[in-house]
């Protein structure tokens, strides 16, 4: 027995093979991609950390400059220090304390602390501050130092010093801002990475700002510097490890998932296709039944209503014709020969009409012994010829029922219309009235609207 593979089965097999090839290619290049991504992450992290640190420092710098300008506008009047400092700290929560140190000697602080105050400290003489002070005066610019242990309370903090000079460029003193370590460390993106940040202190060893590494003895893969005013911070990140064992487990699981999913899809698609086929067949049959007259096997009134709506919904300028055809004295046929004879007359009448029209025309049973004929793209004169042909053929036709000959005639109401210029209700009402005029004028005739 020769096995035949259907197109759908072949497509599934090809998809399966391509998926497996894609998995192998993916894992073949995974390690290189892992290393490349690590480098990208390092760069992104470096940029992110630099941005966060510099934004925080810039905010403090702006606040410190603002404070200096305001304080300077009052000629560094000591009575104005506290009120100005209170406003600056209220607008920048990163600043925990402001200090004013004429000639490097701290004389004013805000907020005050009676027990742990820095007032009276000579920064020029303090061993733990001397180099930082000299660096700031020498460069005549901001110096950002930290983290350092504050002399007044031993807490870790950052110090931002702004040296002040007179018009002769002689050193006058410092405006100093203090910021707690947590103000910056809590904003660093430590959630998805393991790294360490060391601060800048020209007066001693660098102190760690942040370190969330578990194993602090190894694994450093990337070290970079973050520039701060008159210094730099050192950033070290733990090396991420490539775990081949875990990736192999993932590979096996993916293989299993691919096979299971494809098998399920194949089975499901077969079931859906079978159900869809049955549904389409049933719908087609129901639609055919709902649009077909059971006796004459021609379209019924519902179908013709849909057809007329479609015609009148178009915006193409065309002329069509439509006619009502009614069998004369049909009740007499039923009463004389019986309903079976009447049914046979209706069937043969429909056949006569169909034999005298084109395939593009539509004949439908409108109800009882009344029929409606739509003549596609047909003007009034040609439509009258078609109706006259039907009229004559019906009159001459011998309707046979149980060796009895039945003679009938038909009355017709006819009109031509254009969907753009006419309304459906008006057209139907017009041919209905024309049909009744044919009846009133002796039957077996055509009345044109």
N, C-alpha and C positions, 0 to 999 in steps of 0.2 A: 504493500500500500504506500503510495507516494504522498508525503506530507506536503500540504499547501499552506503557506503562510499568507494570511490576509493582509492587506495594506495597513490596517490599524495595528495588527500584531507586529508587523515589521517596524512600524513607526515607534512602537513601545520598546522593542528590542534595541533599536538605534538610539533612542533616548536614554535607555539604561546604560548602554556602552559609553555614550558621550558623557553621561553623568559620572561614571566611574573614572573615565579619562580625566575629566575636570577635577575630580577629587585628588587624583594622583598628581596632576600638575600643580594643584594648589599646595599640597603638602611638600612637593619637591622643592618649591620655591619659598616655603613658609619661613625657614630659618633666615634666609636673606631678607625677606620682607620684615621679619621680626626685628632684625638689627637695624634696618633702615627706619622702621617706625620708631625704634628706640631713640635714634638720632634726632628724628623729627620731634619726638616728645621732649627730648632734652632742650632742643632749640626753642620749642614753644614754651616750655617751662621757664627757660632762661629769660625769654621776652616777657612772660607773664610776671615773674618775680621782679624783674627790673622795673616794669611798669608800676607794680603795686608799691614797691619801695620808693621809687622816685615821685610817684603821685603823693604818697604820704609825706615825704620830705618837703615836696613843693608846697603842699598845703600849710605845713608848719612855717616854711620860709615866707610865704605870702603873709601869713598872720604876723610873723615877727617883723617883717618890713612895715606892715601897716601900723603895728604898735610903735615902732621906732619913729615913723613919720608923724604920728599923732603926738607922741611924747616930745619929739623934737620941736613941734609947733608950739609947745608950751615951754621951750628952752629947758627941757628936762627938769621941769619943776617937780620936786619930790611930792608935793601935795596932790598932783594929778596922777601919779603912778598907779595907785590902787584902783581908782575908778576906771582908768583905761585898761589895766590888766584884767579886771573883772569882765569887761565887755569882750575882750579878745578871747579869753578862755571860754566864755559862754558861747561864742560862735565857732570855736574849734575844740572839740572834745578830746582831740589827740594831745593837746597841751595840758599837762597836769600842773605846771608851775612856771611863772615868769620871774626873772631876776634882773636887777640893774646893778652893774658893778663898775662904778667910776674908777679909772686907773687900775682895773682888775680886782678891786676889793668889793665884795658883795655887800651892798648897803640896804637894798630893798628886795623883798620877795612877796609874791602873792600866789596862792593864799599863805597866810601866816601860820607859823608853827612855833609855839613857845618852847617845846622840848627838843625838837629836831630841826633847828633853823640853820640855814647856811650863812646868815648875816655875820659879817666880820671876817669871813674866809678871804685870804689874799691869794688869788689864783696864781699870781706871779711867783709865790714862794712855795706853794703846795707841790710836793714832788710828784704826786699822781695827776697833776693837771698842767704842770709847767710846759711840757713839750706841746701839748695841744693849744695852749694859750699863745705860745710863741709862733706856732704854725699859722694861727688865725691872724695874728697881727702882721706877720711877714707877708702873707698873701692878700691882706686887706679885703678878705671876703669871708663868707660863711664857712664854718667848719662844723661838720656833723660827726660826732664821736659817740661810740658806744657799741654794745652796751658796757657801761661802767657801773661800779658800785658807788652810789652817792655817799659823800662824806657824812652828810647829816643823818642818814637813816639806813645806809648799807643796802638799799634796794637797787635792783638793776634798772637802768634807765638810759635813754639817749639824751645827749646834750647838743643843742644847736646854738652856736655862738655867733653873734653879729658884732664885729668890731666897729667902734665909732671913732671918727677922726674929725678934727676941726678943720677950718679953712686952710690952715698951714700944713694939713695932713699929719698933724701930730696926734698920737694915740690919746683918746679921751676916756674910753672905757668899753664895756660890753653890755649888750642887751642879750639875755640868755633865755632860751626856752628849754624846759625839761619835759620829756615824754616817756611814759612807761613802756617797757619792752613789749608788754602784751598788746599795746595799741597797734603794733606792726605785725607781730608774730601771729596774732589771731586772724589776720587778713591774708596770710600766705596760703597758697593752694596746696596744703599738705594732705588732702583727703586721699588722693590716688597715688601718691609718690612717697618714697622714703628718702629723706635728704637732711642736710645739715647746713646751717648758715652761721658764719662767724662774722662778728662786727669789726669795726675799725677803732683802734685806740693807740695813738702815738705815744702814750705814757706807760704802756705796759702790754701784756699779752692780750691777744684777741680773745674775747669772751663769746661763747655760743649764744646766738639769738634764738635758734630753734634747732631741734634734733629729734626726729621721730624714728630713727633707725633702731631696729631691734638688735642686730649684730653690728656693733660699732667698730669692729676690728678689721673688717674686709669688705670688699664689694664695691668700692668707689670706682666708677667708670667715667665720670665727667666732673670736671672742676672748672668753674668760670667765676669771673669777678663782676660785681655790680658796683658801678661808680656812684659814690656819694660825694657831697661837697668836701673837697680837699682830702679825699681818701677813697677807700673801696672796701666792699664786703666780699668775702670768699664763700662761694656756694659749692657744695659737694653733694652728688646724688648717688645713691646705692645702685649698683649694677643689677638690672633685671636678668634673671636666668631663663634660658630656653629649656623647657621641660619636654624632651622628646617622648618620654613615656606617656605623659598625659595626652600629647597630640596623637600618639598611636592609638590610644583608647578612643579618642574622639573619632579617628579615622574609621575604626572598626564599627563604632556606633553609627557613623554616617553611612557606611556600606549597608548595614542592616536596615537603617531607616529608608534608604533609597530603594532597596528591594521590596520592603513592605509597602511603601507608598506607591510604587509603580504597580505592584500587584493589585493593591486596593483600587487604584485609579482604573486599571484595565478592567477589573471586575465590575466596578461601579459604572464605567462608561458603557459597558455592554448592557447592563440592566437599564440604564437611562435611555440608551438608543432603542431598546426593545419597547420600553414604555412609551417613548415619544412616537415611535412608529404606530403603535396601537392608538394613541391619542389623536394623532393626525388623521388616521384612517377613520376613527369614530367621528371626529369633527367634520371631516369632508362629507361623510355620509349624512350626518345630522344637518349640515348646511344644505346639502343637495335635497334632502327631504323637506326642510323648512322652506325652500325656495321653489319647490316643484309641486304642481297640481297632481294629486294622486290619480285622478281619473284620466285626464288627457295626456299626462306626462310632459306637459309644457310648463314654463315658468308660471308662478302664481302671482297674486296681487302684491305680496310682500316683496318678491323679487323686482317687480316692475316699479314699485315705489322707490326702492334703492337705486334702480337704474335711472329713473327720472331725476332723483336728487343729484346723482353724479353728473348727469348731463347739464343740469342747471347750475352746478357749482363751477363749471369751466368758464373761462373768459375768452374763448376762441369764437370769433364771429363766424358761425355756420348756420345754415338753415336745415331744420329737420321737420318731419311731419309726424303726426300722431292721430290715431283714429279709434273710435269706439265702434265695435261691431256687435249687434244684438240679433239673435235668431228670432224671426217673427213667429208669433203664435206658438212658442215652444211649450207652453202649458197644455195646449191642445194635443201636442204629440204625446206628452206624458199621460194625459187623461184618456186618449184614444188607444195608444199602443202599449202603454205601461212605461215604468221608469227605466227598465232595461233598454227599451227602444230609445228613450231619451238619452241615456248614457252613450249608446252607440252613435247617435246623431252628433252628440258633442265631440266624440273622438274623431269621427270622420270630418266634421266641420273644421276641427283644428288641423287635420292633415291637409285639407284643401287649402287652408290659409298658408300653411308652411310651404306647400308646393308652389305658391305664387309669390313668394318673397325671397329676398337674398339671405345669405347666412349672417350678414351683419345686422339685419333687421331682427326685432324681437317681438314675438307674439306671446301674450300671457292671458290666462283666464282671469278676468277681473271679478267675476262672481256670477253664479248661476249660469244663464245662457249668454252672458255678456263677456266679450273679449276686448282686449286693447292691443293695438298694433303700433309699434314704434318703427318708423322708417328713417334709417340713419342717413343723414346728409341728402335728403330728398326734398325737392321743392313741391309746391302745391300741385302743379300740373302732372308731374310724374307720379306723385302720391295718388292723385285721382285715377290715373290709369291703372295702378296696382289694385286700388279698391274696386274699380269697375270690373277688373278681371276676376277678382274673388267673387263679386256680386253675381256675375254671369255664370261662373263655374258652379256656385252653390245652387243657383236656380235650375241649372240643367242636370245637376247630379241626382242620380237615383239612389236614395238611401234605403237599402234592403234590410228588412228585419222579419225573419221567419216567413220568407217567400212573399212578404208584403213590401210594396214600394211606397216610400214616404217622400213627399216633396216638401221642401222648405225654401224660404227666402230669408234674406238678412237686410237689416237697415244699418246705415253707417253714418256717423258724424265725423268729419275730417277737418283738420286745421294744420297749418304750417306755423313754425315759430323759430325764434332765435333766442338762445339762452341769455344773451346779453341784453336783449330788448324786452323780453316778455317775462311774466311771472308764472310759476308752475300752476298756482291755484286758478289763475285767470284762464290759462290754456285748457285745463281739464274741465272747468265749468263751461267753457265755450263749446268743446266737442260734445259734452253731455247734452247741452241744449240743442245742438245741431242734430244729435241722434233722435231726440224727441220730436224735432220738426220732421225728420224723415218718417217717423211713426205716424205723426199727425197727417202727413201729406200722402198717405196710402201705402207706406212701407216699401220694401224692396227698392230702395233708392239711396243715393248719397247726397248729404247736405254738407256744404263746405262753409266754414266760418269765414 
